Amino acid sequence: MFLSSIFGTKRRVRKIRKKWDRQREKALKLKEPLRMEVLKKLDQIELNIRSLEEQNLGRVNFARIMKTAEIDLEETKAIMKNKELYRQPQSN
């Protein structure tokens, strides 16, 4: 039991929750048009993470949901990194 929590799925879920928390904090500091887009995406990811934490899933379903959450977190990270592309043109 103890070893599975250290080396198993619970550890992976904790790590992805930590990444999600960090990205959420950074997203709250963004400007408005980009902020709403990133927060919506992070809310969808949070539902996946919550299901991983609360439900007892099989290996296949766990792996599918985990991979989806990891890919989505990388996408939001890329969006926040390239925030210059999302700036609206200023009117003169």
C-alpha positions as CSV (number, residue, x, y, z in Angstrom):
1,M,0.0,0.0,0.0
2,F,2.7,2.5,1.0
3,L,4.9,1.7,-2.0
4,S,2.0,2.1,-4.4
5,S,1.4,5.6,-3.1
6,I,5.0,6.5,-3.6
7,F,5.7,4.9,-6.9
8,G,2.3,4.4,-8.3
9,T,-0.6,6.3,-9.7
10,K,-1.2,8.5,-6.6
11,R,2.2,10.1,-7.0
12,R,1.5,10.9,-10.7
13,V,-1.8,12.5,-9.8
14,R,-0.2,14.7,-7.1
15,K,2.5,15.8,-9.6
16,I,-0.1,16.8,-12.2
17,R,-2.2,18.6,-9.6
18,K,0.8,20.6,-8.6
19,K,1.5,21.6,-12.2
20,W,-2.1,22.5,-12.6
21,D,-2.0,24.7,-9.4
22,R,1.1,26.5,-10.7
23,Q,-0.4,27.2,-14.1
24,R,-3.6,28.4,-12.5
25,E,-1.7,30.9,-10.4
26,K,0.1,32.2,-13.5
27,A,-3.1,32.4,-15.5
28,L,-4.7,34.6,-12.9
29,K,-2.0,37.2,-13.5
30,L,-2.6,37.4,-17.3
31,K,-4.6,40.1,-19.0
32,E,-8.2,39.7,-19.8
33,P,-8.7,38.2,-23.3
34,L,-6.0,35.5,-22.8
35,R,-6.9,35.0,-19.2
36,M,-10.4,33.7,-19.8
37,E,-9.3,31.3,-22.5
38,V,-6.6,29.8,-20.3
39,L,-8.9,29.6,-17.2
40,K,-11.6,27.8,-19.2
41,K,-9.1,25.2,-20.4
42,L,-7.7,24.8,-16.9
43,D,-11.2,24.2,-15.5
44,Q,-11.7,21.4,-18.0
45,I,-8.4,19.9,-17.0
46,E,-9.3,20.2,-13.3
47,L,-12.4,18.0,-13.9
48,N,-10.1,15.2,-15.3
49,I,-7.7,15.6,-12.4
50,R,-10.6,15.4,-9.9
51,S,-11.9,12.2,-11.5
52,L,-8.4,10.7,-11.2
53,E,-8.2,11.6,-7.5
54,E,-11.7,10.5,-6.5
55,Q,-12.6,7.5,-8.7
56,N,-11.1,4.1,-8.7
57,L,-10.3,3.6,-12.3
58,G,-8.8,0.7,-14.3
59,R,-5.4,1.1,-15.8
60,V,-6.6,1.8,-19.3
61,N,-9.0,4.5,-18.3
62,F,-6.5,6.0,-15.8
63,A,-3.8,6.2,-18.4
64,R,-6.1,7.7,-21.0
65,I,-7.4,10.5,-18.7
66,M,-3.9,11.1,-17.3
67,K,-2.4,11.5,-20.8
68,T,-5.2,13.8,-21.8
69,A,-4.6,16.0,-18.8
70,E,-0.9,16.1,-19.4
71,I,-1.3,17.1,-23.0
72,D,-3.8,19.8,-22.1
73,L,-1.5,21.2,-19.5
74,E,1.3,21.4,-22.0
75,E,-1.1,23.3,-24.4
76,T,-2.0,25.8,-21.8
77,K,1.7,26.3,-20.9
78,A,2.4,27.0,-24.6
79,I,-0.5,29.4,-24.8
80,M,0.8,31.4,-21.8
81,K,4.4,31.3,-23.1
82,N,3.3,32.8,-26.5
83,K,1.0,35.4,-25.0
84,E,2.4,38.1,-27.4
85,L,0.5,36.3,-30.2
86,Y,-2.8,36.7,-28.4
87,R,-2.5,40.5,-27.8
88,Q,-5.2,42.5,-29.5
89,P,-4.1,45.3,-31.9
90,Q,-4.3,48.7,-30.4
91,S,-6.4,51.3,-32.1
92,N,-4.9,54.7,-33.0
